[in-house]
Amino acid sequence: MVKRSLEDILGTTCAACNHTFKTVQGLTSHQSTSRKCAWYKKGKLKQVFDFDDSDSDSEEDGDDVEISGYSEPGFNSTGSAPQPAAAGENNAEAGPSSRPLRRTAIALDDDEDTRVEEVDEEAARVLRMVEDAGDVWSRGGSAKKRRTETAEDEDRDLEHAGDDNPWDPFDSEMDWKFASWAIQEGLTQTSIDKVLEIPGFRDRLGLSYHNSYTLLQRVDSLPERAEWKERWLTFKDRPNEKHLVQYRDIIEAIRTLLGNPEHADRIVYRPRRIFTDASRTSRIYHEMWTGRWWHAIQSLLPVGAAVAPVIIATDKTQLTRFSGSKAAYPVYMTLGNIPRALRRKPSEHACILIGYLSVDKVSSDGITQRKQRALMQQLFHSSVRVILEPLIEAGKNGIDVTGGDGAVRRVHPILATYVADFPEQCLVTCTKYGTCPKCRLPEADLDAASPG
């Protein structure tokens, strides 16, 4: 059965009030906002989308069906305003139909998916299994730290195993849940104090803290998965000028991401090739492990090793303008082993803050403006080198990482992607601002439709 378009049915004249409009858009807007005429549009939309079962049966009997033969109660075949029903007749009143609109959904057949997937089975071999990997991760520790414990410490742990509190430094699960709720909901310290001062509230829930100060002390005593460090940088010819860089151990940050038990079943260690069909002529690229780069790096590593593509992102942020023009230069890190849908969700904690680059201004005393810019660029690269330097040794020799599933693998973390805006791209690649940081195309040809 042929469906009429909305333009064919409505035209440019509102059949409810007989007002003529210049365009169909004007008519539809009028019928959407006018209370007196909105019912008419809803009724006419049924002629576009809704069909009775009898109509579908007649469509099977013959190919040619006249649209004028179709009518709804309260509407005549010419599309004019509805006629009032005669007294005593059991006709529907003029207005929107009570029946829901019935639309035909597109049928999807999973059997039609003919994609072929090739997985490198030689990559990411499991060296051994750790039984309590999830518990160690939840307490902020690592398998490496656990293996370095002395036999005396292990005996003491076994002796007091029955007294171990999984919610430490909180006394109980409720103690931790209330603190987690108060912090995540953004309650002020005054609001927390008022809640804790309610008679019987603390005793009923069994809370170990009596005000916001002691609650925050418990939160601050939580073990760091990657502790913060500081380093002061100086220039050789300007030893009195110091610049602060704050950072975390990037290797421990990588262990934290790969060891998260919540993501254990979604982290990918082996590269894959995905094709549209069995002919393998058309390849599909969607995640990092389906790309050519991963396969190229995997071929350079020992058999059984795994790649951990490190993704770095920086973005200098202006914090204040009226009190000293304060700024921050955070450095974030995530891994290509984690699906992109998971990486971009802040609630999944799949991206870690690993450092703050120095934002201290370089003094211009006794130097030219060009020299000052060169020192600022040198300071940026020195700061990034401090944060990423551990990747050099770890990328060459690899590190043993305990995954969230308890499997220990030999992982080679390699810097794969640096996410930055255009000014930072020029800064990272040491190119002149205004030129392309990826190719040698002249500045005048950057807006050309085709490269070269």
Wavefront OBJ file of the C-alpha trace (Angstrom):
o trace
v 0.000 0.000 0.000
v 1.390 3.392 -0.996
v 1.895 5.791 1.881
v 1.200 9.456 1.336
v 3.723 11.956 2.560
v 2.882 14.567 5.164
v 2.989 17.299 2.511
v 0.444 15.483 0.324
v -1.980 15.070 3.212
v -1.742 18.458 4.876
v -0.887 20.804 2.013
v -0.452 24.366 3.258
v -3.985 24.959 4.585
v -5.016 23.955 8.070
v -8.261 21.987 7.611
v -9.190 22.600 11.236
v -9.241 26.422 11.069
v -8.973 26.983 7.250
v -5.943 29.249 7.686
v -3.456 29.135 4.780
v 0.298 29.220 5.366
v 3.167 29.884 2.975
v 5.040 26.646 3.693
v 4.329 23.185 5.060
v 6.790 23.897 7.872
v 4.689 26.846 8.929
v 1.561 24.698 8.896
v 3.109 21.905 10.964
v 4.494 24.425 13.446
v 1.035 25.980 13.786
v -0.669 22.641 14.395
v 2.000 21.653 16.914
v 1.578 24.790 19.045
v -2.127 25.585 18.618
v -4.359 23.808 21.126
v -7.383 24.111 18.823
v -5.685 22.475 15.840
v -3.137 20.113 17.398
v -5.639 17.242 17.454
v -6.037 17.440 13.684
v -2.334 16.885 13.026
v -2.256 13.887 15.335
v -5.206 12.354 13.528
v -3.705 12.910 10.089
v -0.367 11.432 11.145
v -2.179 8.161 11.642
v -2.872 8.125 7.900
v 0.888 8.165 7.308
v 1.999 5.601 9.887
v -0.989 3.519 11.015
v -2.766 0.858 8.940
v -5.467 -1.617 9.875
v -4.950 -5.345 9.518
v -7.590 -5.368 6.793
v -5.449 -3.011 4.717
v -2.441 -5.290 4.915
v -4.603 -8.228 3.829
v -5.923 -6.335 0.824
v -2.398 -5.417 -0.139
v -1.574 -9.077 -0.543
v -4.584 -9.614 -2.844
v -3.787 -6.816 -5.270
v -0.941 -4.497 -6.099
v -2.993 -1.389 -6.925
v -4.840 0.063 -3.955
v -6.353 3.506 -4.101
v -5.481 5.707 -1.151
v -8.877 7.403 -1.350
v -10.523 4.168 -0.273
v -8.906 4.475 3.153
v -10.707 6.490 5.780
v -10.688 7.009 9.511
v -13.733 7.613 11.706
v -14.435 11.315 11.776
v -12.486 12.090 8.558
v -13.790 12.127 5.034
v -11.859 11.018 1.967
v -11.080 14.539 0.763
v -9.030 15.454 3.808
v -11.355 18.273 4.906
v -12.431 19.007 8.455
v -14.411 16.200 10.182
v -18.189 16.260 10.019
v -20.151 16.153 13.289
v -21.683 12.784 14.042
v -25.433 12.405 13.899
v -27.312 12.028 17.146
v -27.595 8.477 18.349
v -24.828 7.176 16.081
v -22.028 5.250 17.733
v -19.224 7.167 16.011
v -15.937 8.299 17.489
v -15.729 11.916 18.523
v -13.526 14.259 16.525
v -10.053 14.388 18.057
v -6.873 12.396 18.345
v -7.216 8.648 18.109
v -6.767 6.624 21.280
v -4.948 3.845 19.416
v -1.130 3.983 19.637
v 0.836 4.637 16.464
v 2.142 1.436 14.930
v 5.465 1.713 13.123
v 7.273 -1.032 11.304
v 10.665 -1.781 12.856
v 13.649 -2.801 10.780
v 14.361 -6.479 11.291
v 17.977 -7.286 12.120
v 19.219 -10.818 11.670
v 22.369 -11.696 13.583
v 22.913 -14.632 11.260
v 23.667 -12.193 8.450
v 26.858 -11.059 10.232
v 29.608 -12.678 8.163
v 32.560 -10.962 9.785
v 35.740 -12.977 10.224
v 38.049 -12.326 13.168
v 41.695 -13.375 13.459
v 43.258 -13.277 16.936
v 46.984 -13.516 17.623
v 46.949 -16.525 19.936
v 50.707 -16.292 20.553
v 50.399 -12.955 22.348
v 49.725 -12.333 26.043
v 50.469 -15.759 27.432
v 49.535 -16.275 31.066
v 52.654 -16.871 33.173
v 50.871 -17.800 36.392
v 47.710 -17.118 38.377
v 47.272 -15.096 41.570
v 44.288 -16.169 43.640
v 43.718 -13.025 45.720
v 44.480 -10.466 43.012
v 41.100 -8.763 43.379
v 41.469 -8.358 47.138
v 44.990 -6.986 46.796
v 43.832 -4.441 44.213
v 40.852 -3.377 46.328
v 43.150 -2.623 49.254
v 45.392 -0.434 47.136
v 48.297 -2.888 47.006
v 49.987 -4.705 44.159
v 51.171 -8.219 43.511
v 54.742 -6.957 43.270
v 54.549 -5.432 46.743
v 53.024 -8.628 48.099
v 55.834 -10.786 46.671
v 58.507 -8.639 48.346
v 57.121 -9.239 51.835
v 59.390 -11.211 54.125
v 58.486 -14.615 55.483
v 58.061 -13.072 58.920
v 55.495 -10.604 57.610
v 53.623 -13.381 55.844
v 53.488 -15.452 59.044
v 52.144 -12.442 60.930
v 49.488 -11.935 58.271
v 48.399 -15.561 58.564
v 48.282 -15.299 62.342
v 45.964 -12.296 62.241
v 44.042 -13.306 59.118
v 40.824 -13.567 61.090
v 41.136 -9.958 62.255
v 41.671 -8.531 58.762
v 39.196 -5.747 57.932
v 38.476 -5.462 54.188
v 37.046 -1.943 54.726
v 40.130 -0.568 56.474
v 40.661 2.309 57.359
v 36.873 2.307 57.921
v 35.395 0.101 60.633
v 32.604 -1.465 58.591
v 30.895 -1.507 55.212
v 28.298 1.016 56.412
v 31.112 3.215 57.711
v 32.646 3.231 54.234
v 29.332 3.590 52.374
v 28.321 6.726 54.254
v 31.716 8.351 53.656
v 31.588 7.397 49.973
v 28.070 8.824 49.634
v 28.997 12.087 51.386
v 32.052 12.638 49.183
v 30.462 11.666 45.854
v 27.338 13.749 46.486
v 29.500 16.803 47.123
v 28.166 17.549 50.602
v 29.777 20.495 52.336
v 31.573 19.990 55.633
v 28.816 21.934 57.379
v 26.153 19.609 55.950
v 28.111 16.532 57.031
v 28.469 17.943 60.547
v 24.729 18.604 60.776
v 23.894 15.054 59.685
v 26.330 13.490 62.146
v 24.956 15.655 64.968
v 21.472 14.130 64.665
v 20.823 12.276 67.958
v 21.240 8.526 67.535
v 22.309 8.763 63.874
v 25.943 7.722 64.374
v 25.073 4.976 66.853
v 22.329 3.531 64.659
v 24.645 3.265 61.627
v 27.754 2.415 63.633
v 29.875 5.254 62.226
v 33.389 5.701 63.569
v 33.701 9.440 62.859
v 31.837 12.205 64.681
v 32.352 15.155 62.299
v 33.491 16.036 58.783
v 37.110 16.551 59.860
v 37.546 13.007 61.156
v 35.682 11.653 58.108
v 38.095 13.404 55.739
v 41.007 12.109 57.803
v 39.819 8.567 57.124
v 39.524 9.324 53.422
v 43.028 10.815 53.313
v 44.433 7.719 55.018
v 43.319 5.470 52.153
v 46.360 3.852 50.494
v 47.529 5.466 47.260
v 47.736 3.162 44.270
v 50.420 5.398 42.792
v 51.955 7.814 45.243
v 52.638 11.419 44.281
v 56.218 12.581 43.890
v 57.880 15.946 43.348
v 60.937 17.064 41.431
v 62.460 20.489 41.009
v 63.906 21.402 37.611
v 66.542 24.060 36.975
v 68.394 25.399 33.956
v 72.170 25.018 33.824
v 72.760 28.716 33.272
v 70.053 29.733 35.790
v 70.463 27.506 38.860
v 68.521 29.822 41.167
v 65.325 29.519 39.121
v 63.434 26.366 40.148
v 60.339 24.822 38.596
v 58.153 22.189 40.271
v 56.897 19.009 38.575
v 54.435 16.761 40.422
v 53.921 13.246 39.103
v 53.062 9.648 39.839
v 54.916 6.496 38.925
v 53.461 5.739 35.512
v 54.302 2.037 35.852
v 52.201 1.737 39.000
v 49.419 3.624 37.233
v 49.514 1.061 34.410
v 49.353 -1.787 36.923
v 46.331 -0.115 38.500
v 44.415 0.148 35.215
v 45.154 -3.411 34.103
v 44.543 -4.827 37.573
v 41.062 -3.397 38.046
v 38.816 -6.452 38.619
v 35.756 -4.503 37.416
v 37.278 -4.301 33.914
v 38.921 -7.727 33.815
v 36.494 -9.220 31.296
v 36.738 -6.239 28.928
v 40.485 -5.595 28.761
v 42.086 -6.874 25.536
v 45.710 -8.034 25.363
v 45.854 -9.656 21.921
v 45.707 -7.837 18.568
v 43.012 -8.810 16.119
v 42.225 -8.520 12.435
v 38.542 -8.206 11.583
v 37.219 -8.624 8.032
v 33.754 -8.058 6.632
v 33.495 -11.596 5.226
v 35.427 -14.776 4.543
v 37.085 -13.304 1.443
v 39.224 -11.102 3.749
v 39.332 -8.317 1.174
v 37.765 -5.591 3.314
v 39.095 -4.965 6.798
v 37.269 -3.334 9.720
v 39.005 -0.901 12.080
v 37.268 0.258 15.249
v 39.358 -0.344 18.394
v 43.100 0.153 18.811
v 43.781 -3.590 18.890
v 42.319 -3.937 15.375
v 44.811 -1.485 13.863
v 48.047 -2.171 12.017
v 50.215 -0.387 14.585
v 49.470 -2.932 17.299
v 50.306 -5.857 14.992
v 53.558 -4.173 13.939
v 54.650 -3.636 17.546
v 53.553 -7.147 18.527
v 55.822 -8.633 15.853
v 58.840 -6.932 17.484
v 58.200 -8.362 20.954
v 59.113 -11.805 22.300
v 56.587 -14.573 21.814
v 53.987 -14.524 24.560
v 54.425 -10.854 25.457
v 51.599 -8.327 25.467
v 51.438 -4.695 24.372
v 50.048 -1.957 26.601
v 49.547 1.089 24.330
v 49.901 4.155 26.542
v 47.645 7.102 25.671
v 48.706 10.482 27.062
v 46.601 13.653 27.087
v 47.566 17.135 28.285
v 45.599 20.354 28.414
v 46.735 23.535 30.119
v 43.817 24.945 32.105
v 43.320 28.475 33.406
v 42.048 28.271 36.980
v 41.728 31.922 38.024
v 42.139 35.334 36.450
v 41.703 37.692 39.380
v 44.011 36.159 41.984
v 47.393 35.750 40.370
v 46.246 34.138 37.096
v 46.698 30.598 38.411
v 46.879 27.737 35.916
v 47.300 23.963 35.960
v 48.861 21.656 33.389
v 47.460 18.154 34.086
v 48.689 15.005 32.365
v 46.226 12.126 31.996
v 46.924 8.545 31.014
v 44.844 5.615 29.816
v 45.535 2.429 27.881
v 44.527 1.171 24.455
v 43.736 -2.229 25.987
v 40.608 -0.672 27.480
v 37.640 -0.268 25.081
v 37.051 3.335 24.066
v 33.457 3.234 25.336
v 34.903 2.457 28.759
v 37.776 4.943 28.564
v 35.577 7.973 28.019
v 33.330 7.338 31.033
v 34.625 9.217 34.090
v 32.586 6.935 36.351
v 34.623 3.913 35.209
v 37.932 5.438 36.387
v 39.711 4.151 33.281
v 41.803 7.317 32.987
v 44.360 8.325 35.633
v 45.874 11.699 36.455
v 49.621 10.992 36.453
v 51.146 14.437 36.777
v 51.151 18.200 36.672
v 53.617 19.929 34.383
v 55.335 23.076 35.565
v 53.395 26.264 34.853
v 55.941 28.589 36.450
v 56.855 31.494 34.236
v 60.421 31.754 33.013
v 61.961 35.066 34.007
v 62.859 37.342 31.103
v 65.584 39.177 33.016
v 68.750 39.462 30.940
v 67.520 37.348 28.012
v 65.753 38.006 24.741
v 62.150 37.092 24.066
v 63.269 34.341 21.720
v 65.514 32.861 24.406
v 62.631 32.984 26.886
v 60.377 31.030 24.525
v 63.137 28.473 24.003
v 63.501 28.008 27.772
v 59.739 27.534 28.161
v 59.780 24.857 25.471
v 62.761 23.206 27.125
v 60.935 23.246 30.464
v 57.906 21.533 28.912
v 59.950 18.720 27.381
v 61.973 18.228 30.570
v 58.771 17.989 32.617
v 57.247 15.406 30.270
v 60.506 13.444 30.290
v 60.358 13.162 34.084
v 56.874 11.620 33.915
v 57.388 9.291 30.945
v 60.996 8.243 31.546
v 60.083 4.918 33.257
v 58.433 3.791 30.011
v 61.815 3.495 28.277
v 63.089 0.582 30.356
v 59.666 -1.004 30.818
v 58.943 -0.852 27.095
v 62.197 -2.617 26.211
v 62.269 -5.356 28.842
v 58.613 -5.569 29.871
v 57.022 -5.822 33.306
v 54.981 -8.533 34.994
v 51.435 -7.260 35.478
v 48.677 -8.994 37.423
v 45.349 -8.503 35.691
v 41.998 -8.174 37.346
v 41.343 -11.829 36.489
v 44.404 -12.911 38.509
v 46.500 -13.789 35.442
v 50.109 -12.578 35.379
v 51.358 -11.506 31.942
v 54.543 -9.991 30.564
v 53.461 -6.542 29.389
v 55.450 -3.978 27.403
v 54.010 -0.469 27.948
v 54.740 1.659 24.883
v 53.750 5.263 24.247
v 51.246 5.070 21.398
v 49.152 8.240 21.350
v 49.517 11.814 22.551
v 46.196 13.685 22.599
v 46.637 17.461 22.458
v 45.222 20.563 20.818
v 47.033 22.358 17.982
v 49.300 24.635 20.108
v 50.436 21.649 22.167
v 50.985 19.563 19.030
v 53.373 22.221 17.769
v 55.060 22.287 21.177
v 55.443 18.501 21.356
v 56.767 18.140 17.795
v 59.049 21.220 18.034
v 57.436 22.826 15.003
v 56.639 26.455 14.308
v 53.179 27.582 15.355
v 50.917 27.885 12.310
v 52.545 25.041 10.386
v 51.416 21.439 10.206
v 52.923 19.321 13.015
v 52.474 16.128 10.954
v 53.781 16.944 7.482
v 55.941 19.457 5.597
v 53.146 21.153 3.699
v 53.785 24.914 3.402
v 51.704 27.155 5.613
v 50.020 28.785 2.607
v 48.705 25.391 1.408
v 47.220 24.151 4.685
v 43.680 24.994 3.559
v 44.035 23.149 0.235
v 41.345 20.616 -0.630
v 43.908 17.887 -1.400
v 47.316 17.254 0.231
v 50.463 18.103 -1.658
l 1 2 3 4 5 6 7 8 9 10 11 12 13 14 15 16 17 18 19 20 21 22 23 24 25 26 27 28 29 30 31 32 33 34 35 36 37 38 39 40 41 42 43 44 45 46 47 48 49 50 51 52 53 54 55 56 57 58 59 60 61 62 63 64 65 66 67 68 69 70 71 72 73 74 75 76 77 78 79 80 81 82 83 84 85 86 87 88 89 90 91 92 93 94 95 96 97 98 99 100 101 102 103 104 105 106 107 108 109 110 111 112 113 114 115 116 117 118 119 120 121 122 123 124 125 126 127 128 129 130 131 132 133 134 135 136 137 138 139 140 141 142 143 144 145 146 147 148 149 150 151 152 153 154 155 156 157 158 159 160 161 162 163 164 165 166 167 168 169 170 171 172 173 174 175 176 177 178 179 180 181 182 183 184 185 186 187 188 189 190 191 192 193 194 195 196 197 198 199 200 201 202 203 204 205 206 207 208 209 210 211 212 213 214 215 216 217 218 219 220 221 222 223 224 225 226 227 228 229 230 231 232 233 234 235 236 237 238 239 240 241 242 243 244 245 246 247 248 249 250 251 252 253 254 255 256 257 258 259 260 261 262 263 264 265 266 267 268 269 270 271 272 273 274 275 276 277 278 279 280 281 282 283 284 285 286 287 288 289 290 291 292 293 294 295 296 297 298 299 300 301 302 303 304 305 306 307 308 309 310 311 312 313 314 315 316 317 318 319 320 321 322 323 324 325 326 327 328 329 330 331 332 333 334 335 336 337 338 339 340 341 342 343 344 345 346 347 348 349 350 351 352 353 354 355 356 357 358 359 360 361 362 363 364 365 366 367 368 369 370 371 372 373 374 375 376 377 378 379 380 381 382 383 384 385 386 387 388 389 390 391 392 393 394 395 396 397 398 399 400 401 402 403 404 405 406 407 408 409 410 411 412 413 414 415 416 417 418 419 420 421 422 423 424 425 426 427 428 429 430 431 432 433 434 435 436 437 438 439 440 441 442 443 444 445 446 447 448 449 450 451 452
